[in-house]
Amino acid sequence: MKGGSQAARDVFDGLQRIWRATDLGRIKSVATIPAISTHQQQGEEGRKLADIPGNLIRLNVGAEHPDDIIADLEQALAVLDGKKIENTAPEYSAGGASSASLRR
Protein backbone atom coordinates (compact mmCIF):
# COMPACT_ATOMS: atom_id res chain seq x y z
CA MET A 1 0.00 0.00 0.00
CA LYS A 2 1.29 3.41 -0.90
CA GLY A 3 1.24 5.57 2.20
CA GLY A 4 2.93 3.14 4.57
CA SER A 5 1.70 1.09 7.49
CA GLN A 6 -1.10 3.45 8.52
CA ALA A 7 -2.55 3.47 4.99
CA ALA A 8 -2.51 -0.35 4.98
CA ARG A 9 -4.29 -0.40 8.35
CA ASP A 10 -6.89 2.16 7.19
CA VAL A 11 -7.72 0.11 4.07
CA PHE A 12 -7.71 -3.14 6.08
CA ASP A 13 -10.12 -1.63 8.62
CA GLY A 14 -12.32 -0.43 5.76
CA LEU A 15 -13.02 -3.93 4.44
CA GLN A 16 -16.58 -5.01 5.11
CA ARG A 17 -17.28 -8.11 3.00
CA ILE A 18 -13.76 -9.49 3.15
CA TRP A 19 -13.12 -10.94 6.59
CA ARG A 20 -10.22 -9.32 8.43
CA ALA A 21 -8.23 -12.23 9.76
CA THR A 22 -5.05 -13.20 11.50
CA ASP A 23 -5.02 -16.56 9.76
CA LEU A 24 -5.76 -17.71 6.24
CA GLY A 25 -7.18 -20.84 4.69
CA ARG A 26 -10.96 -20.56 4.68
CA ILE A 27 -13.47 -20.52 1.83
CA LYS A 28 -14.33 -16.93 2.71
CA SER A 29 -12.19 -14.09 1.43
CA VAL A 30 -9.91 -12.93 4.22
CA ALA A 31 -7.29 -10.24 4.53
CA THR A 32 -4.46 -9.87 6.99
CA ILE A 33 -1.58 -7.51 7.60
CA PRO A 34 1.33 -9.94 8.18
CA ALA A 35 3.45 -7.37 10.06
CA ILE A 36 0.85 -7.17 12.83
CA SER A 37 -0.40 -10.75 12.70
CA THR A 38 1.41 -13.78 11.28
CA HIS A 39 4.87 -12.18 11.34
CA GLN A 40 4.49 -9.89 14.36
CA GLN A 41 6.76 -11.96 16.60
CA GLN A 42 9.66 -11.72 14.14
CA GLY A 43 10.29 -8.15 15.15
CA GLU A 44 11.15 -5.28 12.83
CA GLU A 45 14.55 -6.69 11.84
CA GLY A 46 13.17 -10.17 11.12
CA ARG A 47 10.37 -8.74 8.99
CA LYS A 48 12.87 -6.64 7.08
CA LEU A 49 14.98 -9.74 6.36
CA ALA A 50 11.87 -11.63 5.24
CA ASP A 51 10.76 -8.66 3.10
CA ILE A 52 7.49 -8.25 5.01
CA PRO A 53 6.82 -4.49 5.03
CA GLY A 54 4.29 -2.88 7.35
CA ASN A 55 2.22 -1.72 4.39
CA LEU A 56 1.58 -5.23 3.00
CA ILE A 57 -2.00 -6.53 3.01
CA ARG A 58 -2.30 -10.21 2.17
CA LEU A 59 -5.56 -11.09 0.48
CA ASN A 60 -6.90 -14.62 0.13
CA VAL A 61 -9.86 -14.58 -2.28
CA GLY A 62 -12.55 -17.07 -1.41
CA ALA A 63 -15.75 -18.31 -2.98
CA GLU A 64 -17.83 -15.11 -2.88
CA HIS A 65 -19.10 -13.52 -6.06
CA PRO A 66 -16.27 -11.56 -7.77
CA ASP A 67 -18.45 -8.43 -7.96
CA ASP A 68 -18.77 -8.44 -4.16
CA ILE A 69 -15.01 -8.75 -3.69
CA ILE A 70 -14.23 -5.98 -6.18
CA ALA A 71 -16.84 -3.68 -4.62
CA ASP A 72 -15.42 -4.23 -1.14
CA LEU A 73 -11.87 -3.56 -2.29
CA GLU A 74 -12.97 -0.39 -4.08
CA GLN A 75 -14.82 0.99 -1.07
CA ALA A 76 -11.96 0.11 1.29
CA LEU A 77 -9.39 1.77 -1.00
CA ALA A 78 -11.57 4.89 -1.06
CA VAL A 79 -10.33 5.70 2.46
CA LEU A 80 -7.06 6.73 0.83
CA ASP A 81 -9.04 9.53 -0.87
CA GLY A 82 -10.49 10.62 2.47
CA LYS A 83 -13.80 8.73 2.35
CA LYS A 84 -15.14 7.76 5.76
CA ILE A 85 -16.18 4.11 6.06
CA GLU A 86 -19.02 3.10 8.34
CA ASN A 87 -18.45 -0.50 9.38
CA THR A 88 -21.69 -2.38 9.01
CA ALA A 89 -22.71 -5.99 9.15
CA PRO A 90 -22.10 -7.76 5.84
CA GLU A 91 -25.11 -8.32 3.60
CA TYR A 92 -24.61 -12.08 3.59
CA SER A 93 -25.13 -14.90 6.02
CA ALA A 94 -22.61 -16.02 8.59
CA GLY A 95 -21.96 -18.93 6.27
CA GLY A 96 -20.35 -16.56 3.80
CA ALA A 97 -22.96 -16.63 1.03
CA SER A 98 -22.68 -13.75 -1.41
CA SER A 99 -25.31 -11.03 -1.66
CA ALA A 100 -24.96 -10.98 -5.44
CA SER A 101 -27.74 -12.49 -7.48
CA LEU A 102 -27.06 -15.10 -10.10
CA ARG A 103 -27.15 -13.84 -13.66
CA ARG A 104 -28.98 -15.82 -16.30
Helices and strands as residue ranges (DSSP letters): H 4-14, E 19-20, E 30-32, G 34-36, G 40-42, H 43-49, E 58-60, H 66-77, G 78-81
